[in-house]
Amino acid sequence: TQFLKGFLLLRGFEIHVSNSGLEALERLKKETFDLLLLDIGLPDLNGIEILKSLKPLNPSQKTVVITGHGKEYDEELKSLGIAHILQKPLGLSILLDKIKELLGS
């Protein structure tokens, strides 16, 4: 998380990090973000649960999902409107391209 945060900060992005799924969900209920980078494998609330809770609050939230679970969740993610699913280990140049694509920069 810290490495990825540093990588994106150096490229001029403003970054907010949540250390748990519940913390992320609480922030997403109160704040809006240009883009959400979401790991599926969070300890207390997985990324799928977060996306299901977030959908009614912000149906157009731009999101990139990061997973180490292979293609196990692809169909469910696509049904939630997630088109950008990146597999771990994460290629930083691919991530950066996806971010730029979604943000239009």
Secondary structure as GFF3:
##gff-version 3
##sequence-region A 1 105
A	DSSP	alpha_helix	2	10	.	.	.	ID=ss1
A	DSSP	alpha_helix	21	30	.	.	.	ID=ss2
A	DSSP	beta_strand	36	39	.	.	.	ID=ss3
A	DSSP	alpha_helix	47	57	.	.	.	ID=ss4
A	DSSP	beta_strand	63	67	.	.	.	ID=ss5
A	DSSP	alpha_helix	74	79	.	.	.	ID=ss6
A	DSSP	beta_strand	84	87	.	.	.	ID=ss7
A	DSSP	alpha_helix	92	103	.	.	.	ID=ss8
###
